[in-house]
């Protein structure tokens, strides 16, 4: 059924009694021989408000959605789409377990002070919390209800803002006694998967090592004060630390990364919890690198002997070799490309019955190589690297690709971007997008350079990039000033000194990610950089030396842009 139920043929107002039965034409009140008493809702059990198909007007998806009160805090302005809960109560239920409120004695989600959200809001709104009075005293004379999904903060207060002189972590200066972790690990009888979501209902046990808990809590408060974390962020981090310490198999031992990652089940901030443990010197990173897990999963379907040989190749590529034949480590991107290019051939050989790369001959290679083009060149490049490393370390007898020509991949020529795309990004109302695009489009900066820019790199109307001093044009200065003004309003207490920050990096001191830069512009920075270099190549009449000095290119790299414009014979400066 795509639409709502049919209307009663008699009254024309109420829906039919059962929309699942196409023969039903009347509601329960107009049904011949009636009126009849509607059955209770088969989903929630309500006896009033029957709608159709055995469901009440709260449970039927096509029933009208009148506004009503929140089930927990009784705030007015919620409907069925939000499960009859306001946004604050929905988050409150996710954060805290079910218990009995110490003030109103209602069985709801209660915080660490045994208060439901309505009683806690009344406690804070009356000011009795600051006065040090009890929770019950604030709710003796009744409770002030309010509208749902409204911010009950001070007028003009913005997200992440704190009044001067206030501190989200009042205990950060108190500190805690230094703590030294235990040197042993308690073995477990068997490993079991823990579902932390059950803790919302049954709660979590207290930690058995209060000294470690006090030390980590003090570290969290110190980081909150240093990086400008809000009260909500600091509270989530402290609660996450309490849960992790409560579920430790070895109380007092360093916290393992895998133990912290379980907090994702509760929607808590694992990144900040890991940061606190690392700053405190109590983090045991037992999580294998992403590239290791990716490589193991990629070759999992190959025979055991072939996996062993590829594992040796992977070890040499990742860590290098300090014994003859010596080699330097290669980047993760190179390893991923070589395996991805070679995997179709490896899978074909495994399906044909080969269990080891020692069995592969030149005829086997020719049988799997594509006939021509980039697929042949890339597969040949990946297989050639694998067999070359394995032969150097005496794991195969010969390299079957020695006398097979696979060609080289076609070299992509730089192309200009449509002017409308850059114009739209430069004139965007998003200050981050406009500022990032201006720096990339005017000066051809790379992604890594944009990520590593600091606030101190901008002064005297210039951008100081290493040993280069770049005078900023008026349009670029205007967009950077707009971004800095927005940055100060949005995160006034952040300690991150990078020019570009996001809602994640504002709580720490690291740079934004590569994807943040790409998503801000709407395309890759490399394409914007190529467009800028091509424009400068035309404007300078093909002066390669000038191009090299402006954009940090080699002569060979500059010739690539000259060839793309059909100017291969240009002078080199």
C-alpha positions as a Python dict, from the first residue, in 0.01 Angstrom:
ca = {
    (1, 'X'): (0, 0, 0),
    (2, 'X'): (165, 319, -116),
    (3, 'X'): (-101, 567, 4),
    (4, 'X'): (-323, 590, 309),
    (5, 'X'): (-621, 366, 381),
    (6, 'X'): (-956, 420, 211),
    (7, 'X'): (-1219, 640, 373),
    (8, 'X'): (-1531, 491, 527),
    (9, 'X'): (-1816, 475, 272),
    (10, 'X'): (-2074, 579, 531),
    (11, 'X'): (-1928, 871, 726),
    (12, 'X'): (-1658, 972, 477),
    (13, 'X'): (-1432, 1090, 762),
    (14, 'X'): (-1268, 795, 934),
    (15, 'X'): (-1053, 534, 758),
    (16, 'X'): (-1186, 184, 700),
    (17, 'X'): (-1146, -67, 980),
    (18, 'X'): (-890, -284, 797),
    (19, 'X'): (-694, -148, 505),
    (20, 'X'): (-535, -492, 452),
    (21, 'X'): (-871, -634, 337),
    (22, 'X'): (-980, -474, 8),
    (23, 'X'): (-1346, -570, 75),
    (24, 'X'): (-1368, -362, 394),
    (25, 'X'): (-1571, -44, 328),
    (26, 'X'): (-1669, 81, 675),
    (27, 'X'): (-1506, 195, 995),
    (28, 'X'): (-1595, 23, 1325),
    (29, 'X'): (-1853, 287, 1418),
    (30, 'X'): (-2037, 274, 1082),
    (31, 'X'): (-2008, -101, 1025),
    (32, 'X'): (-2350, -269, 973),
    (33, 'X'): (-2477, -407, 1303),
    (34, 'X'): (-2249, -173, 1495),
    (35, 'X'): (-2108, 40, 1626),
    (36, 'X'): (-1833, -196, 1738),
    (37, 'X'): (-1551, -138, 1985),
    (38, 'X'): (-1217, -126, 1799),
    (39, 'X'): (-953, -374, 1915),
    (40, 'X'): (-640, -249, 2095),
    (41, 'X'): (-343, -150, 1885),
    (42, 'X'): (-147, -461, 1792),
    (43, 'X'): (182, -270, 1821),
    (44, 'X'): (161, -56, 2135),
    (45, 'X'): (-156, -196, 2300),
    (46, 'X'): (-344, 136, 2324),
    (47, 'X'): (-723, 103, 2346),
    (48, 'X'): (-800, 456, 2227),
    (49, 'X'): (-723, 635, 1904),
    (50, 'X'): (-781, 337, 1672),
    (51, 'X'): (-695, 426, 1312),
    (52, 'X'): (-685, 132, 1069),
    (53, 'X'): (-531, -210, 1000),
    (54, 'X'): (-516, -293, 1370),
    (55, 'X'): (-301, 12, 1451),
    (56, 'X'): (-371, 329, 1644),
    (57, 'X'): (-313, 680, 1518),
    (58, 'X'): (29, 683, 1683),
    (59, 'X'): (157, 368, 1519),
    (60, 'X'): (0, 376, 1172),
    (61, 'X'): (241, 536, 926),
    (62, 'X'): (-37, 714, 732),
    (63, 'X'): (-219, 850, 1036),
    (64, 'X'): (-223, 1228, 1086),
    (65, 'X'): (74, 1357, 1283),
    (66, 'X'): (-59, 1599, 1545),
    (67, 'X'): (187, 1761, 1781),
    (68, 'X'): (192, 1626, 2135),
    (69, 'X'): (417, 1611, 2440),
    (70, 'X'): (747, 1426, 2473),
    (71, 'X'): (712, 1091, 2649),
    (72, 'X'): (1003, 1165, 2886),
    (73, 'X'): (1022, 1538, 2961),
    (74, 'X'): (665, 1633, 2851),
    (75, 'X'): (796, 1915, 2628),
    (76, 'X'): (539, 2018, 2367),
    (77, 'X'): (617, 1979, 1998),
    (78, 'X'): (696, 1618, 1902),
    (79, 'X'): (530, 1361, 1676),
    (80, 'X'): (558, 998, 1574),
    (81, 'X'): (844, 1061, 1330),
    (82, 'X'): (1066, 1128, 1633),
    (83, 'X'): (926, 833, 1831),
    (84, 'X'): (734, 1081, 2047),
    (85, 'X'): (1062, 1205, 2193),
    (86, 'X'): (1230, 1545, 2169),
    (87, 'X'): (1586, 1558, 2037),
    (88, 'X'): (1735, 1612, 2382),
    (89, 'X'): (1555, 1313, 2534),
    (90, 'X'): (1649, 1096, 2238),
    (91, 'X'): (2017, 1171, 2300),
    (92, 'X'): (1964, 1134, 2676),
    (93, 'X'): (1833, 779, 2626),
    (94, 'X'): (2131, 689, 2409),
    (95, 'X'): (2377, 822, 2666),
    (96, 'X'): (2236, 697, 2997),
    (97, 'X'): (2094, 364, 3118),
    (98, 'X'): (1742, 306, 3247),
    (99, 'X'): (1690, 354, 3617),
    (100, 'X'): (1465, 512, 3879),
    (101, 'X'): (1481, 890, 3909),
    (102, 'X'): (1578, 994, 4261),
    (103, 'X'): (1339, 1290, 4253),
    (104, 'X'): (1018, 1192, 4070),
    (105, 'X'): (1067, 813, 4109),
    (106, 'X'): (988, 759, 3741),
    (107, 'X'): (1157, 468, 3561),
    (108, 'X'): (1343, 644, 3278),
    (109, 'X'): (1695, 698, 3153),
    (110, 'X'): (1884, 860, 3443),
    (111, 'X'): (2229, 1018, 3453),
    (112, 'X'): (2509, 950, 3698),
    (113, 'X'): (2328, 1160, 3961),
    (114, 'X'): (2016, 938, 3931),
    (115, 'X'): (1807, 1213, 3771),
    (116, 'X'): (1581, 1197, 3466),
    (117, 'X'): (1618, 1472, 3209),
    (118, 'X'): (1315, 1676, 3325),
    (119, 'X'): (1429, 1681, 3688),
    (120, 'X'): (1787, 1753, 3585),
    (121, 'X'): (1675, 2043, 3364),
    (122, 'X'): (1471, 2185, 3651),
    (123, 'X'): (1770, 2140, 3883),
    (124, 'X'): (1998, 2341, 3654),
    (125, 'X'): (1739, 2602, 3549),
    (126, 'X'): (1657, 2701, 3908),
    (127, 'X'): (2023, 2762, 3989),
    (128, 'X'): (2015, 2527, 4287),
    (129, 'X'): (2286, 2311, 4130),
    (130, 'X'): (2534, 2598, 4149),
    (131, 'X'): (2419, 2673, 4502),
    (132, 'X'): (2506, 2318, 4604),
    (133, 'X'): (2150, 2221, 4706),
    (134, 'X'): (2001, 1878, 4643),
    (135, 'X'): (1810, 1753, 4340),
    (136, 'X'): (1490, 1694, 4534),
    (137, 'X'): (1477, 2052, 4661),
    (138, 'X'): (1463, 2185, 4305),
    (139, 'X'): (1155, 1977, 4220),
    (140, 'X'): (949, 2013, 4537),
    (141, 'X'): (730, 2296, 4405),
    (142, 'X'): (667, 2149, 4061),
    (143, 'X'): (846, 2164, 3728),
    (144, 'X'): (851, 2422, 3451),
    (145, 'X'): (761, 2267, 3117),
    (146, 'X'): (894, 2403, 2788),
    (147, 'X'): (877, 2366, 2413),
    (148, 'X'): (1066, 2080, 2250),
    (149, 'X'): (1383, 2113, 2044),
    (150, 'X'): (1468, 2466, 2161),
    (151, 'X'): (1809, 2563, 2294),
    (152, 'X'): (1786, 2666, 2659),
    (153, 'X'): (2119, 2846, 2664),
    (154, 'X'): (2209, 3205, 2733),
    (155, 'X'): (2094, 3459, 2476),
    (156, 'X'): (2343, 3501, 2196),
    (157, 'X'): (2542, 3197, 2302),
    (158, 'X'): (2673, 2999, 2005),
    (159, 'X'): (2786, 2643, 1980),
    (160, 'X'): (3127, 2591, 2130),
    (161, 'X'): (3122, 2936, 2303),
    (162, 'X'): (3193, 2992, 2670),
    (163, 'X'): (3175, 3319, 2858),
    (164, 'X'): (3514, 3463, 2955),
    (165, 'X'): (3619, 3341, 3295),
    (166, 'X'): (3425, 3015, 3277),
    (167, 'X'): (3592, 2677, 3253),
    (168, 'X'): (3425, 2359, 3121),
    (169, 'X'): (3659, 2159, 3337),
    (170, 'X'): (3668, 2318, 3683),
    (171, 'X'): (3866, 2027, 3825),
    (172, 'X'): (4134, 2038, 3556),
    (173, 'X'): (4367, 2239, 3777),
    (174, 'X'): (4334, 2006, 4072),
    (175, 'X'): (4524, 1726, 3898),
    (176, 'X'): (4571, 1375, 4031),
    (177, 'X'): (4854, 1172, 4170),
    (178, 'X'): (5093, 1024, 3910),
    (179, 'X'): (4998, 674, 3811),
    (180, 'X'): (5211, 380, 3693),
    (181, 'X'): (5038, 95, 3515),
    (182, 'X'): (5080, -267, 3616),
    (183, 'X'): (5332, -476, 3426),
    (184, 'X'): (5122, -790, 3385),
    (185, 'X'): (4813, -898, 3191),
    (186, 'X'): (4534, -1116, 3324),
    (187, 'X'): (4464, -1394, 3074),
    (188, 'X'): (4100, -1468, 2995),
    (189, 'X'): (3952, -1814, 2968),
    (190, 'X'): (3796, -1740, 2628),
    (191, 'X'): (3736, -1435, 2412),
    (192, 'X'): (3378, -1315, 2384),
    (193, 'X'): (3215, -1035, 2191),
    (194, 'X'): (3081, -769, 2426),
    (195, 'X'): (2765, -580, 2343),
    (196, 'X'): (2793, -249, 2529),
    (197, 'X'): (2440, -152, 2428),
    (198, 'X'): (2308, -376, 2705),
    (199, 'X'): (2468, -135, 2949),
    (200, 'X'): (2207, 127, 2865),
    (201, 'X'): (1952, -93, 3040),
    (202, 'X'): (2154, -269, 3307),
    (203, 'X'): (2425, -9, 3365),
    (204, 'X'): (2803, -58, 3394),
    (205, 'X'): (2993, -173, 3702),
    (206, 'X'): (3227, 71, 3879),
    (207, 'X'): (3598, 52, 3806),
    (208, 'X'): (3810, -160, 4037),
    (209, 'X'): (4111, 74, 4004),
    (210, 'X'): (4005, 423, 4125),
    (211, 'X'): (4362, 560, 4112),
    (212, 'X'): (4387, 497, 3738),
    (213, 'X'): (4037, 635, 3686),
    (214, 'X'): (4124, 956, 3874),
    (215, 'X'): (4446, 1000, 3675),
    (216, 'X'): (4274, 956, 3336),
    (217, 'X'): (3985, 1179, 3442),
    (218, 'X'): (4230, 1454, 3539),
    (219, 'X'): (4407, 1415, 3203),
    (220, 'X'): (4074, 1442, 3021),
    (221, 'X'): (3987, 1761, 3208),
    (222, 'X'): (4326, 1908, 3131),
    (223, 'X'): (4289, 1833, 2759),
    (224, 'X'): (3936, 1974, 2763),
    (225, 'X'): (4066, 2300, 2907),
    (226, 'X'): (4363, 2313, 2669),
    (227, 'X'): (4175, 2238, 2345),
    (228, 'X'): (3851, 2418, 2428),
    (229, 'X'): (3622, 2115, 2445),
    (230, 'X'): (3262, 2191, 2524),
    (231, 'X'): (3086, 2053, 2829),
    (232, 'X'): (2908, 1790, 2620),
    (233, 'X'): (3228, 1666, 2454),
    (234, 'X'): (3418, 1653, 2783),
    (235, 'X'): (3130, 1466, 2947),
    (236, 'X'): (3118, 1203, 2673),
    (237, 'X'): (3494, 1148, 2692),
    (238, 'X'): (3486, 1108, 3070),
    (239, 'X'): (3193, 868, 3049),
    (240, 'X'): (3373, 667, 2779),
    (241, 'X'): (3682, 639, 2999),
    (242, 'X'): (3470, 521, 3292),
    (243, 'X'): (3307, 250, 3077),
    (244, 'X'): (3641, 128, 2937),
    (245, 'X'): (3799, 107, 3283),
    (246, 'X'): (3494, -74, 3420),
    (247, 'X'): (3525, -349, 3156),
    (248, 'X'): (3902, -401, 3174),
    (249, 'X'): (4018, -761, 3211),
    (250, 'X'): (4332, -639, 3389),
    (251, 'X'): (4257, -341, 3616),
    (252, 'X'): (4547, -95, 3615),
    (253, 'X'): (4690, -212, 3280),
    (254, 'X'): (4725, 22, 2979),
    (255, 'X'): (4402, 62, 2785),
    (256, 'X'): (4394, -128, 2458),
    (257, 'X'): (4277, 38, 2137),
    (258, 'X'): (4031, -243, 2064),
    (259, 'X'): (3869, -187, 2404),
    (260, 'X'): (3814, 181, 2327),
    (261, 'X'): (3671, 113, 1981),
    (262, 'X'): (3385, -80, 2143),
    (263, 'X'): (3249, 259, 2255),
    (264, 'X'): (3127, 310, 1897),
    (265, 'X'): (2831, 90, 1992),
    (266, 'X'): (2719, 367, 2230),
    (267, 'X'): (2791, 655, 1992),
    (268, 'X'): (3074, 793, 2209),
    (269, 'X'): (3383, 973, 2077),
    (270, 'X'): (3654, 708, 2049),
    (271, 'X'): (3908, 949, 1897),
    (272, 'X'): (3916, 1176, 2201),
    (273, 'X'): (3923, 883, 2445),
    (274, 'X'): (4225, 742, 2260),
    (275, 'X'): (4388, 1085, 2269),
    (276, 'X'): (4344, 1107, 2648),
    (277, 'X'): (4493, 760, 2700),
    (278, 'X'): (4786, 840, 2471),
    (279, 'X'): (4864, 1171, 2645),
    (280, 'X'): (4847, 993, 2981),
    (281, 'X'): (5088, 725, 2855),
    (282, 'X'): (4832, 450, 2916),
    (283, 'X'): (4748, 340, 2560),
    (284, 'X'): (4837, -4, 2425),
    (285, 'X'): (4779, 14, 2050),
    (286, 'X'): (4697, -349, 1969),
    (287, 'X'): (4520, -265, 1644),
    (288, 'X'): (4704, -375, 1333),
    (289, 'X'): (4758, -109, 1063),
    (290, 'X'): (4484, -65, 805),
    (291, 'X'): (4715, -168, 521),
    (292, 'X'): (4791, -499, 697),
    (293, 'X'): (4422, -584, 733),
    (294, 'X'): (4353, -479, 374),
    (295, 'X'): (4636, -693, 236),
    (296, 'X'): (4535, -1000, 438),
    (297, 'X'): (4174, -968, 325),
    (298, 'X'): (4269, -914, -39),
    (299, 'X'): (4475, -1233, -75),
    (300, 'X'): (4261, -1445, 160),
    (301, 'X'): (4116, -1656, -125),
    (302, 'X'): (4456, -1754, -272),
    (303, 'X'): (4634, -2084, -188),
    (304, 'X'): (4841, -2097, 130),
    (305, 'X'): (5179, -2122, -45),
    (306, 'X'): (5096, -1831, -274),
    (307, 'X'): (4985, -1624, 27),
    (308, 'X'): (5316, -1701, 201),
    (309, 'X'): (5516, -1582, -101),
    (310, 'X'): (5308, -1267, -137),
    (311, 'X'): (5348, -1206, 236),
    (312, 'X'): (5726, -1202, 191),
    (313, 'X'): (5689, -955, -98),
    (314, 'X'): (5461, -738, 115),
    (315, 'X'): (5710, -736, 403),
    (316, 'X'): (5991, -620, 173),
    (317, 'X'): (5774, -354, 9),
    (318, 'X'): (5644, -219, 339),
    (319, 'X'): (5957, -227, 556),
    (320, 'X'): (6237, -252, 302),
    (321, 'X'): (6531, -488, 330),
    (322, 'X'): (6848, -413, 528),
    (323, 'X'): (7021, -729, 408),
    (324, 'X'): (7134, -786, 47),
    (325, 'X'): (6960, -726, -181),
    (326, 'X'): (6881, -402, 6),
    (327, 'X'): (6575, -196, -77),
    (328, 'X'): (6386, 102, 62),
    (329, 'X'): (6027, 88, 190),
    (330, 'X'): (5756, 178, -57),
    (331, 'X'): (5443, 379, 9),
    (332, 'X'): (5111, 220, 96),
    (333, 'X'): (4961, 361, -223),
    (334, 'X'): (5221, 179, -433),
    (335, 'X'): (5156, -148, -252),
    (336, 'X'): (4780, -118, -299),
    (337, 'X'): (4817, -40, -670),
    (338, 'X'): (5054, -328, -742),
    (339, 'X'): (4834, -583, -563),
    (340, 'X'): (4514, -447, -725),
    (341, 'X'): (4671, -464, -1072),
    (342, 'X'): (4806, -817, -1016),
    (343, 'X'): (4506, -969, -838),
    (344, 'X'): (4312, -1074, -1154),
    (345, 'X'): (4613, -1272, -1276),
    (346, 'X'): (4676, -1427, -934),
    (347, 'X'): (4311, -1530, -904),
    (348, 'X'): (4316, -1686, -1253),
    (349, 'X'): (4627, -1889, -1174),
    (350, 'X'): (4479, -2008, -844),
    (351, 'X'): (4157, -2115, -1020),
    (352, 'X'): (4366, -2308, -1275),
    (353, 'X'): (4523, -2517, -998),
    (354, 'X'): (4851, -2335, -936),
    (355, 'X'): (4939, -2325, -567),
    (356, 'X'): (5273, -2142, -585),
    (357, 'X'): (5421, -1859, -791),
    (358, 'X'): (5718, -2087, -862),
    (359, 'X'): (5495, -2279, -1102),
    (360, 'X'): (5418, -1974, -1318),
    (361, 'X'): (5581, -1971, -1662),
    (362, 'X'): (5596, -1715, -1940),
    (363, 'X'): (5307, -1891, -2117),
    (364, 'X'): (5093, -1856, -1804),
    (365, 'X'): (5170, -1485, -1798),
    (366, 'X'): (5085, -1438, -2167),
    (367, 'X'): (4755, -1620, -2112),
    (368, 'X'): (4632, -1373, -1849),
    (369, 'X'): (4773, -1045, -1985),
    (370, 'X'): (4519, -820, -2160),
    (371, 'X'): (4591, -772, -2531),
    (372, 'X'): (4692, -404, -2516),
    (373, 'X'): (4638, -67, -2354),
    (374, 'X'): (4656, 48, -1995),
    (375, 'X'): (4518, -281, -1848),
    (376, 'X'): (4811, -472, -2001),
    (377, 'X'): (5066, -213, -1887),
    (378, 'X'): (4940, -192, -1528),
    (379, 'X'): (4905, -568, -1481),
    (380, 'X'): (5251, -619, -1624),
    (381, 'X'): (5395, -354, -1393),
    (382, 'X'): (5241, -516, -1083),
    (383, 'X'): (5344, -872, -1173),
    (384, 'X'): (5693, -763, -1273),
    (385, 'X'): (5747, -603, -931),
    (386, 'X'): (5621, -913, -746),
    (387, 'X'): (5841, -1158, -937),
    (388, 'X'): (6144, -927, -926),
    (389, 'X'): (6133, -906, -545),
    (390, 'X'): (6065, -1278, -499),
    (391, 'X'): (6351, -1373, -732),
    (392, 'X'): (6591, -1138, -551),
    (393, 'X'): (6506, -1312, -223),
    (394, 'X'): (6530, -1662, -376),
    (395, 'X'): (6160, -1749, -346),
    (396, 'X'): (6115, -1812, -720),
    (397, 'X'): (6364, -1944, -973),
    (398, 'X'): (6307, -1692, -1251),
    (399, 'X'): (6102, -1390, -1346),
    (400, 'X'): (5859, -1507, -1620),
    (401, 'X'): (5806, -1147, -1740),
    (402, 'X'): (6171, -1090, -1834),
    (403, 'X'): (6114, -1115, -2210),
    (404, 'X'): (5751, -1008, -2225),
    (405, 'X'): (5674, -652, -2335),
    (406, 'X'): (5377, -502, -2155),
    (407, 'X'): (5420, -138, -2259),
    (408, 'X'): (5367, 167, -2042),
    (409, 'X'): (5050, 329, -1922),
    (410, 'X'): (4927, 629, -2117),
    (411, 'X'): (5033, 958, -1965),
    (412, 'X'): (4740, 1182, -1883),
    (413, 'X'): (4764, 1536, -2010),
    (414, 'X'): (4660, 1823, -1782),
    (415, 'X'): (4331, 1983, -1881),
    (416, 'X'): (4174, 2316, -1786),
    (417, 'X'): (3866, 2325, -1564),
    (418, 'X'): (3537, 2484, -1670),
    (419, 'X'): (3542, 2849, -1557),
    (420, 'X'): (3192, 2812, -1412),
    (421, 'X'): (3315, 2551, -1163),
    (422, 'X'): (3590, 2772, -1023),
    (423, 'X'): (3369, 3080, -1025),
    (424, 'X'): (3099, 2900, -828),
    (425, 'X'): (3352, 2780, -569),
    (426, 'X'): (3518, 3120, -535),
    (427, 'X'): (3184, 3296, -488),
    (428, 'X'): (3046, 3035, -250),
    (429, 'X'): (2877, 3147, 71),
    (430, 'X'): (3074, 2878, 254),
    (431, 'X'): (3385, 3067, 379),
    (432, 'X'): (3593, 2749, 395),
    (433, 'X'): (3522, 2656, 35),
    (434, 'X'): (3591, 3006, -92),
    (435, 'X'): (3921, 3038, 99),
    (436, 'X'): (4056, 2694, 4),
    (437, 'X'): (3962, 2743, -362),
    (438, 'X'): (4122, 3089, -369),
    (439, 'X'): (4458, 2961, -242),
    (440, 'X'): (4453, 2665, -481),
    (441, 'X'): (4330, 2860, -786),
    (442, 'X'): (4550, 3169, -744),
    (443, 'X'): (4876, 3008, -631),
    (444, 'X'): (4848, 2641, -731),
    (445, 'X'): (4911, 2502, -381),
    (446, 'X'): (4910, 2129, -329),
    (447, 'X'): (4677, 1944, -91),
    (448, 'X'): (4952, 1881, 162),
    (449, 'X'): (5046, 2249, 162),
    (450, 'X'): (4686, 2355, 224),
    (451, 'X'): (4650, 2109, 510),
    (452, 'X'): (4972, 2218, 683),
    (453, 'X'): (4914, 2596, 663),
    (454, 'X'): (4929, 2765, 1003),
    (455, 'X'): (4777, 3090, 1120),
    (456, 'X'): (5130, 3223, 1170),
    (457, 'X'): (5205, 3169, 800),
    (458, 'X'): (4981, 3465, 719),
    (459, 'X'): (5114, 3809, 810),
    (460, 'X'): (5208, 4138, 646),
    (461, 'X'): (4970, 4066, 361),
    (462, 'X'): (5177, 3767, 247),
    (463, 'X'): (5169, 3390, 268),
    (464, 'X'): (5497, 3249, 396),
    (465, 'X'): (5530, 2897, 261),
    (466, 'X'): (5865, 2755, 361),
    (467, 'X'): (6128, 2972, 195),
    (468, 'X'): (5871, 3125, -41),
    (469, 'X'): (5694, 3453, 31),
    (470, 'X'): (5375, 3493, -173),
    (471, 'X'): (5201, 3833, -178),
    (472, 'X'): (4828, 3776, -140),
    (473, 'X'): (4593, 3932, -392),
    (474, 'X'): (4300, 4136, -264),
    (475, 'X'): (4035, 3871, -354),
    (476, 'X'): (4236, 3605, -170),
    (477, 'X'): (4285, 3825, 139),
    (478, 'X'): (3912, 3899, 152),
    (479, 'X'): (3820, 3530, 143),
    (480, 'X'): (4084, 3433, 400),
    (481, 'X'): (3969, 3710, 634),
    (482, 'X'): (3610, 3589, 600),
    (483, 'X'): (3717, 3234, 683),
    (484, 'X'): (3924, 3346, 986),
    (485, 'X'): (3630, 3552, 1117),
    (486, 'X'): (3398, 3252, 1079),
    (487, 'X'): (3662, 3029, 1242),
    (488, 'X'): (3682, 3255, 1546),
    (489, 'X'): (3304, 3267, 1582),
    (490, 'X'): (3256, 2895, 1534),
    (491, 'X'): (3545, 2771, 1752),
    (492, 'X'): (3654, 3062, 1972),
    (493, 'X'): (3834, 2838, 2223),
    (494, 'X'): (4015, 2600, 1991),
    (495, 'X'): (4389, 2558, 2044),
    (496, 'X'): (4448, 2425, 1690),
    (497, 'X'): (4694, 2655, 1510),
    (498, 'X'): (4621, 2526, 1159),
    (499, 'X'): (4455, 2774, 925),
    (500, 'X'): (4190, 2526, 814),
    (501, 'X'): (4011, 2323, 1080),
    (502, 'X'): (3690, 2122, 1095),
    (503, 'X'): (3451, 2025, 1372),
    (504, 'X'): (3671, 1722, 1439),
    (505, 'X'): (4016, 1881, 1431),
    (506, 'X'): (3898, 2187, 1627),
    (507, 'X'): (3904, 1968, 1939),
    (508, 'X'): (4267, 1868, 1882),
    (509, 'X'): (4578, 2005, 1716),
    (510, 'X'): (4602, 1807, 1392),
    (511, 'X'): (4535, 1913, 1031),
    (512, 'X'): (4219, 1846, 836),
    (513, 'X'): (4202, 1536, 618),
    (514, 'X'): (4261, 1511, 246),
    (515, 'X'): (3891, 1443, 185),
    (516, 'X'): (3793, 1763, 369),
    (517, 'X'): (4002, 1968, 124),
    (518, 'X'): (3858, 1786, -178),
    (519, 'X'): (3498, 1813, -58),
    (520, 'X'): (3542, 2181, 22),
    (521, 'X'): (3649, 2267, -333),
    (522, 'X'): (3419, 2022, -508),
    (523, 'X'): (3702, 1866, -709),
    (524, 'X'): (4061, 1755, -650),
    (525, 'X'): (4325, 2014, -571),
    (526, 'X'): (4546, 1866, -844),
    (527, 'X'): (4294, 1959, -1113),
    (528, 'X'): (4275, 2317, -983),
    (529, 'X'): (4656, 2330, -970),
    (530, 'X'): (4686, 2202, -1329),
    (531, 'X'): (4435, 2462, -1446),
    (532, 'X'): (4639, 2738, -1280),
    (533, 'X'): (4971, 2616, -1428),
    (534, 'X'): (4820, 2592, -1778),
    (535, 'X'): (4691, 2947, -1748),
    (536, 'X'): (5032, 3071, -1634),
    (537, 'X'): (5200, 2878, -1917),
    (538, 'X'): (4988, 3065, -2172),
    (539, 'X'): (5031, 3402, -2000),
    (540, 'X'): (5412, 3367, -1980),
    (541, 'X'): (5450, 3256, -2339),
    (542, 'X'): (5590, 2918, -2238),
    (543, 'X'): (5863, 3035, -1997),
    (544, 'X'): (5944, 2702, -1830),
    (545, 'X'): (6189, 2850, -1581),
    (546, 'X'): (5922, 3086, -1456),
    (547, 'X'): (5677, 2800, -1420),
    (548, 'X'): (5930, 2599, -1221),
    (549, 'X'): (6004, 2887, -983),
    (550, 'X'): (5637, 2974, -927),
    (551, 'X'): (5497, 2625, -868),
    (552, 'X'): (5797, 2421, -753),
    (553, 'X'): (5810, 2202, -1066),
    (554, 'X'): (6105, 2032, -1231),
    (555, 'X'): (6192, 2105, -1593),
    (556, 'X'): (6046, 1769, -1692),
    (557, 'X'): (5722, 1845, -1511),
    (558, 'X'): (5696, 2186, -1676),
    (559, 'X'): (5752, 2031, -2020),
    (560, 'X'): (5444, 1815, -1960),
    (561, 'X'): (5230, 2130, -1948),
    (562, 'X'): (5403, 2275, -2251),
    (563, 'X'): (5336, 1954, -2446),
    (564, 'X'): (4969, 1967, -2346),
    (565, 'X'): (4943, 2311, -2507),
    (566, 'X'): (5121, 2196, -2822),
    (567, 'X'): (5437, 2392, -2737),
    (568, 'X'): (5709, 2122, -2709),
    (569, 'X'): (5982, 2342, -2856),
    (570, 'X'): (5959, 2627, -2604),
    (571, 'X'): (6278, 2763, -2462),
    (572, 'X'): (6371, 2664, -2107),
    (573, 'X'): (6397, 3008, -1962),
}
